[in-house]
Amino acid sequence: MLEIRGLHKQYGKQIALNGLDLVVSRGETLVIMGPSGCGKSTTIRCINRLSEPDSGEILVDGQSILGFTGRDLREFRRSVGFVFQQFNLISRLSVIDNVMFHLVLAGLPKDEANHRAKMALDKVGLLHHGHKQPANLSGGEQQRVGIARALASSPSLMLWDEPTASLDPILVGEVLEVMEELVRTTQTTMVIVTHEASFAQKVAHKIALMDKGVVVEEGPPRLIFENPQSDIGRKYQRLIAS
């Protein structure tokens, strides 16, 4: 489904990605973990072309996406759901209008966009909040609206960039519960960047540990956390055990 080969990205003198390789199978949930600044978010943003890599290759279903421009790039992005750290909701729009906005913008009839938005809001437990403004929701609810927005286009690939990073710790649980349910009930391929080790243990088919722009260890959660082979893996093992 998704293959990354030799990806490099540099910001000035800072090397964000240093020859990254990753493979994600269709329907698989890959969780990317590692210390801040290791290149996790850059990886996610390169997959959706929000950041352009300096070199390397990204293949989706065997097709290179780095050459996409114009309509091809827009169509590709519509097939990919992206959940940001920040909620990025439009304050003047209602919840349901936020969810259906990009669908209407893409040319979908309003009735169909509204139907899809309601289905997505139902999946995240917010169907009855569609009339509200974002300012009247908690942080956890706003992020769930962001998840619904990503789901509304029925993406074949979902990218999650530390979706709980901006939340008060007391609200993190409600978002993680929604994410767990989506992993269990959909066949969508997911790449999730997170620091939540216990969550990763529950949902990941595979975990990739990153450090200094490369993957230093990769495998099933049990193998990674019970018998880590890298310094980063051993640090996570101690964190879970404490």
N, C-alpha and C positions, 0 to 999 in steps of 0.2 A: 504493500500500500504506500508506504513512505520510506524513502531511502535517502540518507544524507552521506555524501562522500567528500572527505577532505575539505570541510568548510573552514574558511578563514575570514575573520572580520577584525579590523583594527580601528580604534578611535584615537587619532593622533598617535601618541607613543604607546597607548594602552592596547594590548592584545586581548580581545574579548574571546575569539575563537581561534584555535591554533591547530587546525586539521581535524575537525570533529567528524566522526563517523557514527551513524545511527541507522538502525533498521526497525521499523514498526510494521507488524503484520496487520491485515484487515481485521477489524473487530477487537484488536488488542488495546489494552490500557497501559501505556508507558508512563511512569512517574520519573521525572528528572529531579534530582536532589543534589545539594552541594552547598558550599559556603557562599556568602554574598560576594558578588563580583566574579564568580567562576564562569559565567557565560550562559547561564540557564535562560534568562529572559531574552538575551540576544538570539539564542537558538530558536525560541518560539517566534520571535518577531521576524526572523529571516524566513521561516517556513511560510509565513503569510505575506512576505515581501513588504512588511512595514519597515524593515531594515534590509538594505541590500548587502549581501556578502561581497567581500573583495575577490574571492575565488572559491572554487569547489563546485559541487553539484547538488541539487535537490530534485529528486524524482518522486512524483506522485502517480501511482499506477503505471510506472515505467516511463512516464513522460516528464521531461525536464520542464520545470516551471520558471526557471530564471530568465528565459527568453520571452515570457508572456508580456505583452503590452496591450494597452487600450482595452478593447472589448474582451479579449481572451483573459487578461488579468482580472477584469471585473467579474467575469463569469467564474473564474477559479476562486476568487475571494467569497463569492456567494455560496460556494460548496464547502466553505470552511467556517465553522463557528469559532469566535474568539471571545474569551472572557478575560477582561483586563483586571489589573490590580485596583484601579480606580473605577467607579461605577460608570462614569461617562454618560449619564442620563441627561436628556434635555429638560431643563427645569420647567419650561413653559408648557410642555406637553404632559398629558395624562400618562399613567402607567401603560395602558393598552396602546396609546398612540406611540409611545417610545418603542414598544416591541414591534409594532407593524410599520414603523416609519421607513426603515430601509427596504422593506418588501414593496411598499408603494413606490418608493423612489426607483426601484428596479423595474417597475412597470406592471406589478401584479395588481389585478382589480381589487378595489378596496374591500369588497365583501369577502373575497378569498383571503386577503391579508388579515382582516379582522378575525376570520375563523381560525387561521393559523396562530395568530397572537393569543387567542383565548385558549387554544389547545396547549400552547407553550406555557402560559401562565398557570394553567391547571396542573401541569407537570411539576411546577415549583411551588405549588400550594398558594398561589396568589390570584386565583381567578376572580375572587370577589373584591379585589383591590384595584381592578382595572380603571375605575373612575378617579382614583386618587392622584394627587400630584406627588412627584418624588420626594419633595420636602416633608411630606406627611408620613413617610415611611422610616423605619429604623434602617441602620446601615446594613444589617443582614438582609432585610427585605429589599433594599435597593440593589444589593448584589444579586439577589435571586431574580430581580427584574432583568439585570444584565445577562444572567444565564438564560432566561426565557427569550430574550432578544436573539441570543446566539442560536437557540434551539429552533426558533420560528422558521428558519430557512431549510430545516431538515438536512443539516450538514452531514457529509460523509466523514468529515474529520473535525474534531473539536480540539481547540488549543486553549489551555488554561494557564494564565500567567500569574501565579501566586494569588488566587482569587480571594484568599482570606487575609492578605497582608495589610489591608486598610481597615480591618474590622477590629472593634473592641473585642478582647478575648472572650467575653461572655456571649458574643454573637457568632463566634466562629463555628460553633457546633451546628447551628441550624443550616449554615451553608454547606458544611461537610456532609450532613445528612442528605441534603438534596443531591449532592454530587455522588454519594454512594448509591443512592437509588437509581440515578441515571446510568451509572456504570452497570448496575445489575439488570436493568430493564431495557436497555438499548443495545444495538449492535454497532454503535458508532465507534470508530477508531478515535482514541483519545490520547493526547500528550499533555501531561499535567506537570507544571512546575510548582513545587510546594516545599515547605519546610516541615510539614506535618507528618512525622515519621509513623505514628500509629495509624493515621489515615492511609498512608502508602501501603502499609502491611495488609490492610483490609481490601483495597481495590486494585492494586497493581498486578498485572500479569508479569510485568518486568520492571525493574528499577535500574536506572542509569545514574551512577554517581559521577559528577563532574568536578574537576579541579583545574584551574588555569587553562580553561578553554578546550579541554579534551575530556572524553569519558575515561575514567580510571578504573571503573569496575561496573559490571553489568550482569544482571541475572534475576531470577525469581526472588521475591522478598525474603523468603525463609533462608535461602542461601546467602543473600547479601547481609542480613542482620544476624544470622547465627554463626556464619563462618566467613567473615569479611576478609578480603585479601589486600585491601588498601588502607592507608591511614585514615582517609575520610570514612570508609566503611566501619573501621574500629571506633571512630568517634561517635558515629550514629548508634553503634551497638551499646556503647557505654551510656549514651543518652536514653535509650529505651530501657536499659536495665536499672537506671537510677530512679 
